């Protein structure tokens, strides 16, 4: 049984490996962290060209300086209510690993807004809570406590299902 007074760092064996810089973003009113090493750039929301017969959370593709980049709406991916885009809605261009080709591909991730870049230490990060066997949490690296606010740290390669999107890899 875990003692609730135990510091966060002792509750997780992987926290030291997770320590580092994260870009925090808003999705569905909640705060999430993406490793800064996975982020290539942040761009304004732009016209997205739909592509037929792809999952509903994949909004389509954009032309980013001559490169075709698939765009995923993380609100839809997480089964959140789709809300109206605002002036803060943007696309985070991320480098995502595609295991089947042992390479990577750039993908745009639609988020409700960008908050800040934070530097997390091992003491800021706790293990992903257990939700039972019916809830897939493999895309969550851990939970961070930043100034009393819990932020979910995302394993972006697993969030966007790189293998399912291998057709976009060049």
C-alpha positions as CSV (number, residue, x, y, z in Angstrom):
1,X,0.0,0.0,0.0
2,X,1.4,3.4,-0.9
3,X,1.8,6.1,1.7
4,X,0.1,9.3,0.6
5,X,2.8,11.4,2.3
6,X,5.6,9.8,0.1
7,X,7.1,12.4,-2.3
8,X,6.2,12.1,-6.0
9,X,9.7,11.2,-7.0
10,X,9.8,8.1,-4.9
11,X,6.5,6.9,-6.4
12,X,8.0,6.5,-9.8
13,X,11.1,4.7,-11.1
14,X,10.9,6.3,-14.5
15,X,10.7,9.9,-13.4
16,X,14.5,10.7,-13.9
17,X,14.2,9.5,-17.6
18,X,11.2,11.7,-18.1
19,X,12.7,14.9,-16.6
20,X,13.4,17.6,-19.1
21,X,11.7,20.4,-21.1
22,X,8.1,20.1,-22.2
23,X,5.8,22.3,-24.3
24,X,2.5,22.6,-22.5
25,X,-0.6,22.9,-24.6
26,X,-4.3,23.1,-24.0
27,X,-6.6,20.4,-25.3
28,X,-10.3,20.4,-24.3
29,X,-9.6,22.7,-21.4
30,X,-6.9,20.6,-19.9
31,X,-3.1,21.0,-19.9
32,X,-0.8,18.5,-21.6
33,X,3.0,18.3,-22.1
34,X,4.9,17.3,-25.2
35,X,8.6,16.7,-25.0
36,X,10.3,19.8,-26.6
37,X,12.6,17.4,-28.5
38,X,9.6,16.2,-30.5
39,X,8.4,19.7,-31.4
40,X,9.6,21.2,-34.6
41,X,7.5,24.4,-34.8
42,X,4.2,26.0,-33.9
43,X,2.2,27.6,-36.7
44,X,-1.2,29.3,-37.1
45,X,-4.2,27.3,-38.0
46,X,-4.4,27.3,-41.8
47,X,-6.5,25.7,-44.6
48,X,-6.4,21.9,-44.3
49,X,-7.0,19.8,-47.4
50,X,-9.2,16.8,-46.5
51,X,-8.1,13.3,-47.5
52,X,-10.8,10.7,-48.1
53,X,-11.0,7.4,-46.1
54,X,-8.8,8.4,-43.2
55,X,-9.8,8.3,-39.5
56,X,-12.1,11.2,-38.4
57,X,-9.4,12.6,-36.1
58,X,-7.1,13.1,-39.1
59,X,-8.3,16.4,-40.5
60,X,-6.2,16.1,-43.7
61,X,-2.9,17.6,-44.9
62,X,-1.2,21.0,-45.2
63,X,1.6,22.2,-47.4
64,X,4.3,23.4,-45.1
65,X,7.0,25.1,-47.2
66,X,6.7,22.4,-49.9
67,X,6.3,19.4,-47.6
68,X,2.9,17.7,-47.2
69,X,2.2,17.3,-43.5
70,X,-0.8,15.2,-42.1
71,X,-2.8,17.1,-39.4
72,X,-4.5,15.5,-36.5
73,X,-7.0,17.1,-34.2
74,X,-6.1,16.0,-30.7
75,X,-9.6,17.0,-29.4
76,X,-11.1,14.4,-31.7
77,X,-8.3,11.9,-31.1
78,X,-9.0,12.1,-27.3
79,X,-12.8,11.9,-27.9
80,X,-13.4,15.4,-26.5
81,X,-16.2,17.6,-27.6
82,X,-15.2,19.4,-30.8
83,X,-15.3,23.1,-30.1
84,X,-15.1,26.1,-32.3
85,X,-11.5,27.1,-33.3
86,X,-10.3,30.4,-31.7
87,X,-7.4,32.8,-32.4
88,X,-5.4,30.7,-30.0
89,X,-6.0,27.4,-31.8
90,X,-2.8,26.4,-33.6
91,X,-0.9,23.5,-35.1
92,X,2.1,22.1,-33.3
93,X,4.4,20.4,-35.9
94,X,5.9,17.3,-34.2
95,X,8.4,14.7,-35.3
96,X,6.6,11.3,-34.8
97,X,8.3,7.9,-35.0
98,X,6.8,5.4,-37.5
99,X,7.9,2.0,-36.1
100,X,7.0,0.0,-39.2
101,X,9.5,2.0,-41.3
102,X,11.9,2.7,-38.5
103,X,11.8,6.3,-39.5
104,X,9.8,9.4,-38.6
105,X,7.4,11.8,-40.1
106,X,6.3,15.3,-39.3
107,X,2.7,15.7,-38.2
108,X,0.6,18.7,-37.3
109,X,-1.3,18.5,-34.0
110,X,-4.2,20.8,-33.6
111,X,-4.4,22.1,-30.1
112,X,-6.6,24.7,-28.4
113,X,-3.6,26.8,-27.4
114,X,0.0,26.8,-26.4
115,X,0.9,27.7,-22.8
116,X,4.6,27.6,-22.1
117,X,7.8,25.6,-22.1
118,X,8.5,24.1,-18.7
119,X,11.5,22.3,-17.2
120,X,10.4,19.3,-15.2
121,X,12.6,17.5,-12.6
122,X,12.1,14.0,-11.4
123,X,10.3,15.3,-8.3
124,X,7.7,17.0,-10.5
125,X,6.6,13.7,-12.2
126,X,4.4,10.9,-11.0
127,X,3.5,7.6,-12.6
128,X,0.4,7.3,-14.7
129,X,-2.5,6.3,-12.5
130,X,-4.1,2.9,-12.9
131,X,-7.5,3.0,-14.6
132,X,-8.0,-0.7,-15.0
133,X,-7.4,-3.0,-17.9
134,X,-10.1,-1.4,-20.1
135,X,-8.5,2.0,-20.3
136,X,-5.4,2.3,-22.6
137,X,-2.9,4.7,-21.0
138,X,0.2,3.7,-23.0
139,X,0.2,7.2,-24.6
140,X,0.7,8.8,-21.2
141,X,4.3,9.2,-20.0
142,X,3.3,10.4,-16.5
143,X,1.6,13.2,-14.6
144,X,3.4,16.4,-13.7
145,X,2.5,18.7,-10.8
146,X,3.4,22.2,-11.8
147,X,2.4,25.0,-9.3
148,X,-0.5,22.9,-8.1
149,X,-1.8,22.1,-11.6
150,X,-1.7,18.5,-12.9
151,X,-0.4,18.2,-16.5
152,X,-0.6,15.0,-18.4
153,X,2.7,14.2,-20.2
154,X,2.1,12.6,-23.6
155,X,4.1,10.1,-25.5
156,X,3.3,11.7,-28.8
157,X,4.5,8.7,-30.9
158,X,1.8,6.6,-29.4
159,X,-0.9,9.3,-29.3
160,X,-1.0,9.7,-33.1
161,X,-0.6,6.0,-33.8
162,X,2.4,6.3,-36.0
163,X,2.0,2.8,-37.5
164,X,-1.6,3.6,-38.6
165,X,-0.2,6.7,-40.4
166,X,2.8,5.1,-42.0
167,X,1.2,5.9,-45.4
168,X,2.2,9.5,-44.8
169,X,5.9,8.7,-44.3
170,X,8.2,9.7,-47.1
